[in-house]
Amino acid sequence: MNPGAGDPLAVERLRERLAAEARRVRRDDLIQMLDDLPAVDEAGPIRVVVVGETKRGKSTLLNTLVGRPDLSPVGADLTTSCWLEVGYGDRDEAEVVLADPAVPGELVRRACPLRDVERYVAIGKVTEPVIGVQVRIASPMLHGITLVDTPGVGGLDSGHSRTTLAALRAADALLLVCDSLQPVLKPELDFLTEAALRVPTVVVAVTKCDINPAFEDVVDATREIITGRAGLESVPVLPVAPPLADDAAQMEDTGQAQWMQEISGIPLLVDTLREYSAAGAAATRLANAARVLAQVCRTLRNRSDEIVDMLDGNADREREVQREIAAARTLLDDLPRLAGPVHQGLDQLRDDAATSFDQALDALCRRYRSRVDEASAGLLSELPSRLTADITAAAVAVLEDAAERSAWIIAGLGPRLDGADHRRVTPERFVIRMRPAARPDAQGGCIDLPASAQLFTTLVNLLAGAAGVPFLPGPVVVAASLALAGGTGWLTSKGNAEQEQRARLAAWIDDATAEAGVTFRAAIGNRIREAERRVSELLPALVGAREREFTRLSEDLATVRSTAKDLRRALDEQRAVADGLRDVEREIDVLVSRTVAVHP
């Protein structure tokens, strides 16, 4: 897919139009939202996540792209065990990100020489709870682009793939690596289909074209399979031969080196990644900007409609506004009436999350105990990493569900604010990458836009884990910490005889899943307690914002009536304002519609 670029001029014009109206009605909160809106044409590094089944040449390709053949581990017996982010830097340097088993979500960072990166990322060598490694290299190719190599253990139907899908919400593009030894496989295609719903752009590289004389037939077959799948029709499929590009880099003959580079396919792949990723990043910025504009416009238009309604003689609505003001002031004096249901919902969420994770751990424990008996001796060493990946994926799913449910706890506040029937605010503007799935608007009512969004964001960040790292979102960091907390014991005990290894591995599986469950319960309990504390702090601001908005509405109505010589003229002017905002809303809808294919 190749989404169209955004329209910076249209976004800026609409932003100024809405800002002028927000200033006119003294809505400083909405002005601030518009001022904070990032520029659609703002350039920044694009983030490309690299994914592939094991032994497809994924790490070899990444090493070639950045010009460091020994950076990410390659070889028949080496597999990447954690995330590796490679971006541009003025000098070569690396930083290891480790989990703190005692405090899931808290990270330990350690600088390391570039030559030592392999011992932190290669399965069989790592002896610490490494979540990922962040590398900076003075490579021209990395100007404006960051590559993220994903763990390779277990394949695209493992826990690693489910965690990668979660991480794709923070990516600008996905580079799927398959090889020319056979056409794309069903697990690869299924993963690609699901990934395309989460990331703006997708590119496929077919490696090992230098060792298969019939690679073109395989590339054509792969292209036909991929573009024949719904949602993947425009995905580019490019043949590459990284070793040819590596050889070209060592040649003294410039002409020969350039020819070798071209036939390697690497320059075309780089150009395609830049073009498609830049378009995807622009579409993402357009989607975010359009959602902010839409929220602000709806708020202003609803407000204008209220004034028109009351100027037109709707005494019932005017009395309802006064009741809203009185109700909000009453709530400020009796906040426990509002806070009680929120705390109850959060407590239930904690218990449900812990139960769901325990059930997932029990199933994983039974599955891996069976694998210990069935696996060949060569696969035994991979089982701990696979289990850790599956525990991480299970925790990510539970944390994301908890974060989503926290949004609907806030949505449920609307009817409790004295049953007023107002438009419900959605949280899309505030957490674009992690928005709740669409649900029927059965909750009714809404609360003040900026204040309710602040509370929503607070709960989502606490429940999902806001403290991420550059290459991973918060839920993945917390989940990986939980999994590694249970699995650290295995990292330092290797090299035993096969029968002893099987016995110790079975015992470790029991211990690791049990420890992960205990750690998760403690972590989710701490997060819920912090969420409840923050709710208590923010609810007064939430109700106060609601009271101020209706008071301003009442005051503006009084001002219009007292200063207008002709009430009918005042009504016509307010209707013109409302109609103008509806025109703006229609323009914004056009912007939003252009992002639907990118952010379904």
Secondary structure, DSSP 4 states (H G I P E B T S, - for coil): --PPP--HHHHHHHHHHHHHHHHHTT-HHHHHHHHTPPPTT----EEEEEEE-TTSSHHHHHHHHHT-TTSS--STT--B-SEEEEEE-SS-EEEEEEE-TTSTT-EEEEEE-GGGHHHHHBTTT--S-EEEEEEEE--GGGTTEEEEEPP-TT-TTSHHHHHHHHHGGG-SEEEEEEETTSSPPHHHHHHHHHHTTTSSEEEEEEE-TTS-TTHHHHHHHHHHHHHTSTT-TT--EEE--HHHHHHHHT-S-HHHHHHHHHHHTHHHHHHHHHHHHHHHHHHHHHHHHHHHHHHHHHHHHHHHHHHHHHHTT-HHHHHHHHHHHHHHHHHHH-THHHHHHHHHHHHHHHHHHHHHHHHHHHHHHHHHHHHHHHS-HHHHTTHHHHHHHHHHHHHHHHHHHHHHHHHHHHHTHHHHTTT---PPPPSTTTSGGGPPPP--STT-----HHHHHHHHHHHHHHHHT---BTTB-HHHHHHHHHHHHHHHHHHT-----HHHHHHHHHHHHHHHHHHHHHHHHHHHHHHHHHHHHHHHHHHHHHHHHHHHHHHHHHHHHHHHHHH-S-HHHHHHHHHHHHHHHHHHHHHHHHHHHTTTTT--
